[in-house]
């Protein structure tokens, strides 16, 4: 989960955790005063922001940098 925390710090986002399983963490990211749903895959470090057509996928490395 460390890459997700690093990413949030670098983007000035606050994370509100909802659910955690052995493979995934989900909740809401507060970005620019908006709540954006997120899912983070703990094995692949893939961050999914938003839902539906507004959804975007971001691949993070172990330091939380977008690759």
DSSP file (Angstrom, degrees, kcal/mol; ACC not computed):
  #  RESIDUE AA STRUCTURE BP1 BP2  ACC     N-H-->O    O-->H-N    N-H-->O    O-->H-N    TCO  KAPPA ALPHA  PHI   PSI    X-CA   Y-CA   Z-CA
    1    1 A X     >        0   0    0      0, 0.0     4,-1.8     0, 0.0     3,-0.4   0.000 360.0 360.0 360.0 -12.0    0.0    0.0    0.0
    2    2 A X  H  >  +     0   0    0      1,-0.2     4,-2.6     2,-0.2     5,-0.2   0.885 360.0  56.1 -57.0 -43.5    3.0    2.3    0.3
    3    3 A X  H  > S+     0   0    0      1,-0.2     4,-2.5     2,-0.2    -1,-0.2   0.887 107.0  51.3 -58.1 -36.9    3.0    3.3   -3.4
    4    4 A X  H  > S+     0   0    0     -3,-0.4     4,-2.5     2,-0.2    -1,-0.2   0.910 109.9  48.6 -65.0 -42.2   -0.6    4.5   -3.0
    5    5 A X  H  X S+     0   0    0     -4,-1.8     4,-2.3     2,-0.2    -2,-0.2   0.918 112.2  48.7 -64.3 -43.7    0.3    6.6    0.0
    6    6 A X  H  X S+     0   0    0     -4,-2.6     4,-2.4     2,-0.2    -2,-0.2   0.921 111.3  50.2 -61.2 -43.8    3.3    8.1   -1.8
    7    7 A X  H  X S+     0   0    0     -4,-2.5     4,-1.5    -5,-0.2    -2,-0.2   0.929 110.7  49.0 -60.7 -46.3    1.1    8.9   -4.8
    8    8 A X  H  <>S+     0   0    0     -4,-2.5     5,-2.8     1,-0.2     4,-0.2   0.905 110.8  50.6 -61.8 -42.3   -1.5   10.6   -2.6
    9    9 A X  H ><5S+     0   0    0     -4,-2.3     3,-1.3     1,-0.2    -1,-0.2   0.933 110.5  48.6 -60.7 -46.2    1.2   12.7   -0.8
   10   10 A X  H 3<5S+     0   0    0     -4,-2.4    -1,-0.2     1,-0.3    -2,-0.2   0.753 115.2  44.8 -67.7 -24.2    2.6   13.9   -4.1
   11   11 A X  T 3<5S-     0   0    0     -4,-1.5    -1,-0.3    -3,-0.2    -2,-0.2   0.238 110.2-119.1-103.3  11.8   -0.8   14.8   -5.5
   12   12 A X  T < 5 +     0   0    0     -3,-1.3    20,-0.3    -4,-0.2     2,-0.3   0.867  64.6 148.0  53.4  40.7   -1.9   16.5   -2.3
   13   13 A X      < -     0   0    0     -5,-2.8     2,-0.5    -6,-0.2    -1,-0.2  -0.770  43.4-141.9-105.9 150.3   -4.8   14.0   -2.0
   14   14 A X  E     -A   30   0A   0     16,-1.6    16,-3.5    -2,-0.3     2,-0.5  -0.945  18.1-142.6-109.1 132.2   -6.4   12.7    1.2
   15   15 A X  E     -A   29   0A   0     -2,-0.5     2,-0.6    14,-0.2    14,-0.2  -0.812  11.3-166.3 -99.6 133.2   -7.4    9.0    1.2
   16   16 A X  E     -A   28   0A   0     12,-3.4    12,-2.7    -2,-0.5     2,-0.1  -0.943  22.1-142.6-114.4 106.3  -10.5    7.7    2.9
   17   17 A X  E     +A   27   0A   0     -2,-0.6    10,-0.3    10,-0.2     3,-0.1  -0.433  28.3 167.2 -73.9 139.9  -10.3    4.0    3.0
   18   18 A X  E     +     0   0A   0      8,-3.3     2,-0.4     1,-0.4     9,-0.2   0.733  60.9   5.5-112.3 -67.6  -13.4    1.9    2.5
   19   19 A X  E     -A   26   0A   0      7,-1.2     7,-2.6     2,-0.0     2,-0.4  -0.935  55.7-167.6-127.1 145.3  -12.6   -1.7    2.0
   20   20 A X  E     +A   25   0A   0     -2,-0.4     2,-0.2     5,-0.2     5,-0.2  -0.990  10.6 168.7-135.9 128.6   -9.4   -3.7    2.2
   21   21 A X        -     0   0    0      3,-3.1     3,-0.0    -2,-0.4    -2,-0.0  -0.733  54.2 -93.5-121.2 174.5   -8.9   -7.3    1.0
   22   22 A X  S    S+     0   0    0     -2,-0.2     3,-0.1     1,-0.2    -2,-0.0   0.767 126.1  33.2 -61.1 -22.6   -5.6   -9.2    0.5
   23   23 A X  S    S+     0   0    0      1,-0.2    19,-2.3    19,-0.1    20,-0.6   0.659 121.7  28.8-105.4 -19.9   -5.5   -8.1   -3.1
   24   24 A X  E     - B   0  41A   0     17,-0.2    -3,-3.1    18,-0.1     2,-0.4  -0.986  48.6-156.7-150.0 149.5   -7.1   -4.6   -3.2
   25   25 A X  E     +AB  20  40A   0     15,-2.3    15,-3.0    -2,-0.3     2,-0.3  -0.980  23.3 177.4-121.8 139.5   -7.8   -1.4   -1.3
   26   26 A X  E     +AB  19  39A   0     -7,-2.6    -8,-3.3    -2,-0.4    -7,-1.2  -0.948  20.4 102.0-139.7 162.5  -10.7    0.9   -2.2
   27   27 A X  E     -AB  17  38A   0     11,-1.9    11,-2.4    -2,-0.3     2,-0.4  -0.949  65.5 -46.7 165.8-144.6  -12.3    4.0   -1.0
   28   28 A X  E     -AB  16  37A   0    -12,-2.7   -12,-3.4    -2,-0.3     2,-0.5  -0.978  33.7-152.1-127.1 138.4  -12.4    7.7   -1.8
   29   29 A X  E     -AB  15  36A   0      7,-3.3     7,-2.7    -2,-0.4     2,-0.9  -0.938  14.9-142.1-105.3 125.7   -9.5   10.1   -2.7
   30   30 A X  E     +AB  14  35A   0    -16,-3.5   -16,-1.6    -2,-0.5     2,-0.5  -0.794  31.8 169.6 -89.3 106.2  -10.2   13.7   -1.9
   31   31 A X  E >   - B   0  34A   0      3,-2.5     3,-1.3    -2,-0.9   -18,-0.1  -0.980  67.6 -14.5-123.8 121.7   -8.6   15.6   -4.8
   32   32 A X  T 3  S-     0   0    0     -2,-0.5    -1,-0.2   -20,-0.3     3,-0.1   0.902 128.4 -54.4  52.3  45.8   -9.2   19.3   -5.2
   33   33 A X  T 3  S+     0   0    0      1,-0.2     2,-0.4    -3,-0.1    -1,-0.3   0.676 117.1 111.8  63.7  20.9  -12.1   19.2   -2.7
   34   34 A X  E <   -B   31   0A   0     -3,-1.3    -3,-2.5    -5,-0.0     2,-0.6  -0.958  68.0-127.7-121.3 144.1  -13.9   16.5   -4.7
   35   35 A X  E     -B   30   0A   0     -2,-0.4     2,-0.5    -5,-0.2    -5,-0.2  -0.815  28.4-174.7 -89.9 118.9  -14.4   12.9   -3.6
   36   36 A X  E     -B   29   0A   0     -7,-2.7    -7,-3.3    -2,-0.6    -9,-0.0  -0.968  23.1-127.2-117.0 120.6  -13.1   10.5   -6.3
   37   37 A X  E     -B   28   0A   0     -2,-0.5    13,-3.1    -9,-0.2     2,-0.3  -0.369  34.2-174.5 -64.5 145.1  -13.7    6.8   -5.9
   38   38 A X  E     -BC  27  49A   0    -11,-2.4   -11,-1.9    11,-0.2     2,-0.3  -0.969  22.6-164.1-140.3 157.0  -10.5    4.7   -6.2
   39   39 A X  E     -BC  26  48A   0      9,-2.0     9,-3.2    -2,-0.3     2,-0.4  -0.990  11.2-165.1-133.9 138.4   -9.4    1.1   -6.3
   40   40 A X  E     -BC  25  47A   0    -15,-3.0   -15,-2.3    -2,-0.3     2,-0.7  -0.981  14.2-142.5-130.6 121.6   -5.7    0.1   -5.8
   41   41 A X  E  >  -B   24   0A   0      5,-2.6     4,-1.8    -2,-0.4     5,-0.5  -0.725   8.5-158.1 -82.7 117.0   -4.4   -3.4   -6.7
   42   42 A X  T  4 S+     0   0    0    -19,-2.3    -1,-0.1    -2,-0.7   -18,-0.1   0.691  88.1  47.1 -70.9 -19.5   -1.8   -4.3   -4.0
   43   43 A X  T  4 S+     0   0    0    -20,-0.6    -1,-0.2     1,-0.1   -19,-0.1   0.852 124.2  26.4 -90.3 -39.0   -0.1   -6.8   -6.2
   44   44 A X  T  4 S-     0   0    0      2,-0.1    -2,-0.2    17,-0.0    16,-0.2   0.537  95.6-128.2-102.7  -8.2    0.3   -4.9   -9.5
   45   45 A X     <  +     0   0    0     -4,-1.8    15,-2.4     1,-0.2     2,-0.5   0.814  53.7 154.5  61.8  33.4    0.3   -1.3   -8.1
   46   46 A X  E     - D   0  59A   0     -5,-0.5    -5,-2.6    13,-0.2     2,-0.5  -0.829  29.3-157.7 -95.0 127.0   -2.5   -0.3  -10.5
   47   47 A X  E     -CD  40  58A   0     11,-3.3    11,-3.2    -2,-0.5     2,-0.6  -0.907   3.4-163.5-106.3 126.0   -4.6    2.6   -9.3
   48   48 A X  E     -CD  39  57A   0     -9,-3.2    -9,-2.0    -2,-0.5     2,-0.4  -0.952   9.1-168.4-109.8 118.8   -8.1    3.1  -10.8
   49   49 A X  E     -CD  38  56A   0      7,-2.8     7,-2.6    -2,-0.6   -11,-0.2  -0.885  48.2  -1.0-108.3 138.1   -9.6    6.5  -10.2
   50   50 A X  S    S-     0   0    0    -13,-3.1     2,-0.3    -2,-0.4     5,-0.1  -0.132  74.9 -96.2  82.7-178.8  -13.3    7.3  -10.9
   51   51 A X  S >  S-     0   0    0      4,-0.1     3,-1.5   -13,-0.0     4,-0.1  -0.945  72.0  -8.0-137.6 157.1  -16.1    5.3  -12.2
   52   52 A X  G >  S-     0   0    0     -2,-0.3     3,-1.3     1,-0.3     0, 0.0  -0.291 128.1  -8.2  61.9-133.9  -17.8    4.7  -15.5
   53   53 A X  G 3  S+     0   0    0      1,-0.3    -1,-0.3    -2,-0.0    -3,-0.0   0.695 135.1  58.8 -72.7 -19.5  -16.7    6.9  -18.4
   54   54 A X  G <  S+     0   0    0     -3,-1.5    -1,-0.3     2,-0.0    -2,-0.2   0.417  81.3 120.2 -87.4   1.8  -14.6    9.1  -16.1
   55   55 A X    <   -     0   0    0     -3,-1.3     2,-0.4    -5,-0.1    -5,-0.2  -0.419  39.0-178.5 -71.5 137.6  -12.5    6.1  -14.9
   56   56 A X  E     -D   49   0A   0     -7,-2.6    -7,-2.8    -2,-0.1     2,-0.4  -0.993  17.8-140.3-137.0 148.9   -8.8    6.2  -15.5
   57   57 A X  E     -D   48   0A   0     -2,-0.4     2,-0.4    -9,-0.2    -9,-0.2  -0.892  15.3-171.9-110.7 133.1   -6.1    3.7  -14.8
   58   58 A X  E     -D   47   0A   0    -11,-3.2   -11,-3.3    -2,-0.4     2,-0.6  -0.989  14.0-146.9-127.6 125.3   -2.6    4.7  -13.5
   59   59 A X  E     -D   46   0A   0     -2,-0.4     8,-2.8   -13,-0.2     2,-0.3  -0.814  21.0-165.3 -90.7 125.2    0.3    2.3  -13.2
   60   60 A X  B     -E   66   0B   0    -15,-2.4     6,-0.2    -2,-0.6     2,-0.1  -0.784  10.5-140.1-108.1 152.7    2.5    3.2  -10.2
   61   61 A X    >   -     0   0    0      4,-1.9     3,-1.9    -2,-0.3    -1,-0.0  -0.382  46.4 -82.1 -95.6-174.1    6.0    1.9   -9.4
   62   62 A X  T 3  S+     0   0    0      1,-0.3   -17,-0.0    -2,-0.1   -58,-0.0   0.652 130.5  52.5 -67.0 -14.1    7.1    1.0   -5.9
   63   63 A X  T 3  S-     0   0    0      2,-0.1    -1,-0.3   -57,-0.1     3,-0.1   0.326 119.6-105.4-101.1   5.6    7.8    4.7   -5.1
   64   64 A X  S <  S+     0   0    0     -3,-1.9     2,-0.3     1,-0.3    -2,-0.1   0.594  73.4 141.9  82.2  11.5    4.3    5.9   -6.1
   65   65 A X        -     0   0    0      1,-0.1    -4,-1.9     2,-0.0     2,-0.4  -0.659  56.6-113.9 -86.1 142.2    5.5    7.5   -9.4
   66   66 A X  B      E   60   0B   0     -2,-0.3    -6,-0.2    -6,-0.2    -1,-0.1  -0.594 360.0 360.0 -74.8 129.0    3.3    7.2  -12.4
   67   67 A X              0   0    0     -8,-2.8    -7,-0.2    -2,-0.4    -1,-0.1   0.366 360.0 360.0-121.9 360.0    4.9    5.0  -15.1
